Amino acid sequence: MQNGTNLSPNKISLITPIYNRAHAFQRTWNSVLPFINDIEYVIVSDGSNDFQTLKEYLEPYLDIPNLKLLHYEENGGVGKALNCGISNASGDWITFLGSDDELLPKWLNSINQILESKTKTLDFFYFKLLYANGKSTPTFDVLLDEFSFSNYLKYYNLILEKRLNDESVSLDMGIVVSSILAKQIKFSEGWTYENGWHLQLNKTGKGFFAFEELKFIHEDLQDRLSTKSFIVNSSLDIIKNIKQRNEFNRVLNVFGNDLWTYSKLYYLDLRRKSLRRSWNLIISFPLWTEKSKFQPYFSTLCLALSNSADFLIKTLKYRIFKLINRIRILS
């Protein structure tokens, strides 16, 4: 790993994981540059093939004491890159920025105002994101109440309900988290790096929702195609599917009861994703032909059948639950 120079501590550390995005990073950097003297900026290149291009672009700025440029030789996933950034951050507060997204002009001033007024009772706070299509992170009345773990799950359930009718509704929010808490709760270094992290964060710390748009999010067609291609190409990749399935199941094992109580759609969404990976493994039976692989295959089949039954039963319960609520409203 390559390191920048040793830097003096800053109150806010901004972290950007980047993988083969040097061509789009200029707009991100231009949005950060106005704040660079007041924050610490940590860029983690996660095995990027275009790292040299990125380094050459940043060459004129590498003597800025508040900038750290880190590089892994091999791609380890977003979770690993985020953990690396957090470990190398020296600020009291940590936040994140995508490698082709932008900070809005009021970003730092708004964060400082929130921290000055809430620091003594705050471990983290979420904020809204503005998207290229003109939409922003949706808000609901539940956010006006105390931002408890149960209310976080209720909020997520409301967003998932909204997505049933409008797939353009985003599930993402921006976050600022205390470095103490961020260094305690690691991101999963698998493909599903965010689910467990946000759940554990809300379970452990105290936060709230700031009704301000502080970041501009780009959604390039190339990125969507790359993501779709990755999912399709990995469908017969045993190792990746096992890791992804295990991570979804781990989150369900730890938080399943809370999810089903407060956010049934969130529970069903994670179970569906877990099942997709399990059945990908079942479909890839020709790759399991070695005798030594027979037992894991049989175990995977049993687990897939068991989880499929759970998914179907809980989906039925959810539909009955929604029907009863509608009847109550009508009556």
C-alpha positions as CSV (number, residue, x, y, z in Angstrom):
1,M,0.0,0.0,0.0
2,Q,1.3,3.5,-0.8
3,N,0.8,6.3,1.7
4,G,0.8,10.0,1.5
5,T,2.7,12.2,3.9
6,N,1.9,12.3,7.6
7,L,-1.0,14.8,8.2
8,S,-2.1,16.9,11.1
9,P,-5.5,16.0,12.6
10,N,-8.7,17.5,11.3
11,K,-12.1,17.6,12.8
12,I,-13.8,16.0,9.8
13,S,-12.4,13.2,7.6
14,L,-13.9,12.7,4.2
15,I,-13.2,9.2,2.7
16,T,-13.5,8.2,-1.0
17,P,-13.0,4.6,-2.1
18,I,-12.2,4.5,-5.8
19,Y,-11.9,1.6,-8.3
20,N,-11.2,2.4,-12.0
21,R,-12.9,5.7,-11.8
22,A,-10.0,8.1,-12.6
23,H,-11.9,9.4,-15.7
24,A,-14.8,10.6,-13.5
25,F,-12.9,11.7,-10.4
26,Q,-12.2,15.3,-11.6
27,R,-15.7,16.6,-10.8
28,T,-15.4,14.9,-7.3
29,W,-12.1,16.5,-6.7
30,N,-13.3,19.9,-7.9
31,S,-16.2,19.7,-5.3
32,V,-13.8,18.8,-2.5
33,L,-11.1,21.3,-3.3
34,P,-12.9,24.4,-1.8
35,F,-12.9,22.5,1.6
36,I,-9.5,20.9,1.5
37,N,-7.9,23.3,4.0
38,D,-10.6,22.7,6.6
39,I,-11.0,18.9,6.4
40,E,-8.9,15.7,5.9
41,Y,-9.5,14.0,2.6
42,V,-8.6,10.2,2.4
43,I,-8.7,8.6,-1.1
44,V,-8.4,4.8,-1.2
45,S,-7.6,3.3,-4.5
46,D,-8.9,-0.3,-4.3
47,G,-6.6,-2.1,-6.8
48,S,-7.5,0.3,-9.6
49,N,-6.0,-0.4,-13.0
50,D,-5.9,3.3,-13.6
51,F,-4.2,4.3,-10.3
52,Q,-1.3,5.8,-12.2
53,T,-3.7,8.1,-14.0
54,L,-5.3,9.1,-10.8
55,K,-2.0,9.7,-9.2
56,E,-0.8,11.9,-12.1
57,Y,-4.0,13.9,-11.9
58,L,-3.5,14.5,-8.2
59,E,0.3,15.1,-8.4
60,P,0.1,18.9,-8.1
61,Y,-1.9,18.5,-4.9
62,L,0.0,15.7,-3.1
63,D,1.9,18.2,-1.0
64,I,-1.4,19.4,0.6
65,P,-1.0,18.3,4.2
66,N,-4.7,17.4,4.5
67,L,-4.7,14.9,1.6
68,K,-4.0,11.2,1.9
69,L,-3.8,9.0,-1.2
70,L,-3.7,5.2,-0.4
71,H,-3.5,2.3,-2.8
72,Y,-4.1,-1.4,-2.6
73,E,-2.4,-3.5,-5.3
74,E,-5.3,-5.9,-5.5
75,N,-9.1,-5.2,-5.5
76,G,-10.6,-6.1,-2.1
77,G,-14.1,-4.6,-2.4
78,V,-15.7,-1.4,-1.2
79,G,-16.0,-2.6,2.4
80,K,-12.3,-3.2,2.7
81,A,-11.5,0.2,1.1
82,L,-13.8,2.0,3.5
83,N,-12.2,0.2,6.5
84,C,-8.8,1.2,5.3
85,G,-9.9,4.8,5.0
86,I,-11.5,4.8,8.5
87,S,-8.3,3.2,10.0
88,N,-6.2,6.0,8.4
89,A,-8.5,8.9,9.2
90,S,-7.5,11.2,12.0
91,G,-10.6,13.4,12.3
92,D,-13.1,13.3,15.1
93,W,-15.9,12.8,12.5
94,I,-16.0,10.6,9.4
95,T,-18.1,10.9,6.3
96,F,-18.0,9.4,2.8
97,L,-18.1,10.5,-0.9
98,G,-18.5,8.4,-4.0
99,S,-15.7,8.5,-6.5
100,D,-17.9,10.3,-9.1
101,D,-20.2,12.3,-6.8
102,E,-20.0,15.9,-5.6
103,L,-20.2,17.8,-2.3
104,L,-22.7,20.7,-2.4
105,P,-21.4,24.2,-1.5
106,K,-23.2,24.3,1.9
107,W,-21.8,20.8,2.8
108,L,-19.2,21.8,5.4
109,N,-21.0,24.8,6.9
110,S,-24.1,22.6,7.5
111,I,-22.2,19.8,9.0
112,N,-20.3,22.2,11.4
113,Q,-23.6,23.8,12.5
114,I,-25.1,20.4,13.2
115,L,-22.0,19.2,15.1
116,E,-21.8,22.4,17.2
117,S,-25.4,22.0,18.3
118,K,-25.6,18.3,18.8
119,T,-22.1,17.0,19.5
120,K,-22.7,16.1,23.2
121,T,-25.7,13.8,22.4
122,L,-24.7,12.6,19.0
123,D,-22.9,9.6,17.6
124,F,-24.0,10.0,13.9
125,F,-26.5,11.7,11.7
126,Y,-27.9,11.0,8.3
127,F,-28.6,13.7,5.6
128,K,-30.4,13.8,2.3
129,L,-28.8,13.2,-1.1
130,L,-29.7,15.0,-4.3
131,Y,-29.7,13.0,-7.5
132,A,-29.1,13.9,-11.1
133,N,-32.7,13.1,-12.0
134,G,-33.8,15.9,-9.6
135,K,-35.1,13.6,-6.9
136,S,-33.7,13.5,-3.4
137,T,-33.7,11.1,-0.4
138,P,-37.4,10.7,0.7
139,T,-38.5,11.8,4.2
140,F,-41.3,10.6,6.3
141,D,-42.9,11.8,9.6
142,V,-41.3,8.9,11.5
143,L,-38.0,10.9,11.1
144,L,-39.5,13.7,13.2
145,D,-39.5,11.5,16.2
146,E,-36.5,10.3,18.1
147,F,-34.2,8.6,15.7
148,S,-34.2,5.2,17.4
149,F,-33.2,1.8,16.0
150,S,-36.9,0.9,15.6
151,N,-37.7,4.2,13.8
152,Y,-34.7,3.7,11.5
153,L,-36.2,0.3,10.5
154,K,-39.7,1.8,10.1
155,Y,-38.2,4.5,7.9
156,Y,-36.4,1.9,5.7
157,N,-39.7,-0.1,5.4
158,L,-41.5,3.1,4.2
159,I,-38.8,3.7,1.6
160,L,-39.1,0.0,0.4
161,E,-42.9,0.4,0.2
162,K,-42.4,3.5,-1.9
163,R,-40.0,1.7,-4.2
164,L,-42.7,-0.9,-5.0
165,N,-44.4,1.8,-7.0
166,D,-41.4,3.8,-8.1
167,E,-38.0,2.0,-8.6
168,S,-36.2,5.4,-9.0
169,V,-36.7,6.0,-5.2
170,S,-33.3,5.7,-3.6
171,L,-32.6,3.7,-0.4
172,D,-29.3,5.6,0.2
173,M,-28.6,8.4,2.7
174,G,-25.5,10.3,3.5
175,I,-23.9,9.9,6.9
176,V,-21.5,11.6,9.3
177,V,-20.3,9.3,12.1
178,S,-18.0,9.8,15.1
179,S,-14.6,8.3,14.4
180,I,-14.7,6.4,17.7
181,L,-17.9,4.5,16.7
182,A,-16.7,4.1,13.0
183,K,-13.5,2.5,14.2
184,Q,-15.5,0.1,16.4
185,I,-18.0,-1.1,13.8
186,K,-16.2,-2.5,10.7
187,F,-17.8,-2.8,7.3
188,S,-18.2,-6.3,6.0
189,E,-15.5,-6.9,3.4
190,G,-17.9,-9.0,1.3
191,W,-20.1,-7.7,-1.5
192,T,-23.0,-6.7,0.8
193,Y,-20.8,-4.4,2.9
194,E,-23.4,-1.9,4.0
195,N,-26.4,-3.7,5.4
196,G,-25.0,-5.0,8.7
197,W,-22.9,-1.8,9.2
198,H,-25.9,0.6,9.2
199,L,-27.9,-1.8,11.4
200,Q,-25.2,-2.2,13.9
201,L,-24.6,1.6,13.9
202,N,-28.2,2.3,14.7
203,K,-28.3,-0.4,17.3
204,T,-25.2,0.9,19.1
205,G,-25.2,4.6,18.7
206,K,-27.6,7.6,19.0
207,G,-28.3,9.6,15.8
208,F,-30.8,11.7,14.0
209,F,-31.8,12.8,10.5
210,A,-30.9,16.2,9.1
211,F,-33.4,17.4,6.5
212,E,-30.7,18.9,4.2
213,E,-29.3,17.9,0.8
214,L,-25.5,17.9,1.2
215,K,-24.3,15.7,-1.7
216,F,-25.0,15.4,-5.4
217,I,-25.1,11.8,-6.6
218,H,-24.3,10.8,-10.2
219,E,-25.7,7.6,-11.6
220,D,-23.8,6.9,-14.8
221,L,-25.2,4.4,-17.3
222,Q,-21.8,2.8,-17.5
223,D,-21.9,2.1,-13.8
224,R,-25.3,0.5,-13.9
225,L,-24.3,-1.8,-16.8
226,S,-21.1,-2.7,-15.0
227,T,-23.1,-3.6,-11.9
228,K,-25.6,-5.7,-13.9
229,S,-22.7,-7.4,-15.7
230,F,-21.0,-8.3,-12.4
231,I,-24.2,-9.9,-11.0
232,V,-24.7,-11.9,-14.1
233,N,-21.1,-13.0,-14.5
234,S,-20.9,-13.9,-10.8
235,S,-24.0,-16.1,-10.8
236,L,-21.9,-19.2,-11.5
237,D,-19.0,-18.1,-9.3
238,I,-19.3,-20.4,-6.2
239,I,-17.0,-18.5,-3.9
240,K,-18.6,-15.1,-4.5
241,N,-22.1,-16.5,-4.1
242,I,-21.2,-18.3,-0.9
243,K,-19.7,-15.2,0.6
244,Q,-22.7,-13.0,-0.4
245,R,-25.3,-15.6,0.8
246,N,-23.4,-16.0,4.2
247,E,-23.3,-12.2,4.7
248,F,-27.0,-11.8,4.1
249,N,-27.7,-14.8,6.4
250,R,-25.4,-13.3,9.1
251,V,-27.3,-10.1,9.1
252,L,-30.6,-11.9,9.2
253,N,-29.4,-14.1,12.1
254,V,-28.3,-11.1,14.1
255,F,-31.1,-8.7,13.3
256,G,-33.9,-10.9,11.9
257,N,-36.3,-10.5,14.8
258,D,-36.0,-6.7,14.8
259,L,-36.3,-6.5,11.1
260,W,-39.5,-8.6,11.0
261,T,-41.0,-6.6,13.9
262,Y,-40.3,-3.1,12.5
263,S,-39.4,-3.5,8.8
264,K,-41.0,-6.6,7.2
265,L,-40.1,-5.5,3.7
266,Y,-36.4,-5.1,4.7
267,Y,-36.5,-8.6,6.1
268,L,-38.0,-10.0,3.0
269,D,-35.6,-8.0,0.8
270,L,-32.5,-9.5,2.5
271,R,-34.1,-13.0,2.5
272,R,-34.7,-12.7,-1.2
273,K,-31.2,-11.7,-1.9
274,S,-29.9,-14.5,0.2
275,L,-32.1,-17.0,-1.7
276,R,-30.9,-15.7,-5.1
277,R,-27.3,-16.5,-4.1
278,S,-28.3,-19.9,-2.8
279,W,-30.2,-20.9,-5.9
280,N,-27.3,-19.6,-8.0
281,L,-25.2,-22.2,-6.2
282,I,-27.8,-24.9,-6.8
283,I,-27.9,-24.1,-10.5
284,S,-24.2,-24.3,-10.8
285,F,-24.3,-28.0,-9.9
286,P,-21.9,-29.1,-12.8
287,L,-19.2,-27.1,-10.9
288,W,-19.7,-29.2,-7.8
289,T,-18.9,-32.6,-9.4
290,E,-15.9,-33.4,-7.1
291,K,-16.9,-35.9,-4.4
292,S,-15.4,-33.6,-1.8
293,K,-18.0,-31.0,-2.8
294,F,-21.0,-33.2,-2.5
295,Q,-21.7,-32.5,1.2
296,P,-21.5,-28.7,0.9
297,Y,-23.8,-29.0,-2.1
298,F,-26.3,-31.0,-0.2
299,S,-26.2,-28.6,2.7
300,T,-26.7,-25.7,0.4
301,L,-29.7,-27.4,-1.1
302,C,-31.3,-28.0,2.3
303,L,-30.6,-24.4,3.4
304,A,-32.1,-23.0,0.2
305,L,-35.2,-25.1,0.6
306,S,-35.5,-24.1,4.3
307,N,-35.0,-20.4,3.6
308,S,-37.4,-20.5,0.6
309,A,-40.1,-21.9,2.9
310,D,-39.4,-19.1,5.4
311,F,-39.5,-16.5,2.6
312,L,-42.8,-17.8,1.3
313,I,-44.5,-18.0,4.7
314,K,-43.4,-14.5,5.8
315,T,-44.4,-13.1,2.4
316,L,-47.8,-14.5,2.9
317,K,-47.9,-13.2,6.5
318,Y,-46.9,-9.7,5.2
319,R,-49.7,-9.7,2.6
320,I,-52.2,-10.7,5.3
321,F,-50.8,-8.0,7.6
322,K,-51.2,-5.3,4.9
323,L,-54.7,-6.6,4.0
324,I,-55.9,-6.3,7.7
325,N,-54.5,-2.8,7.9
326,R,-56.4,-1.7,4.8
327,I,-59.6,-3.2,6.2
328,R,-59.1,-1.3,9.4
329,I,-58.5,2.0,7.5
330,L,-61.6,1.5,5.4
331,S,-63.8,0.6,8.4
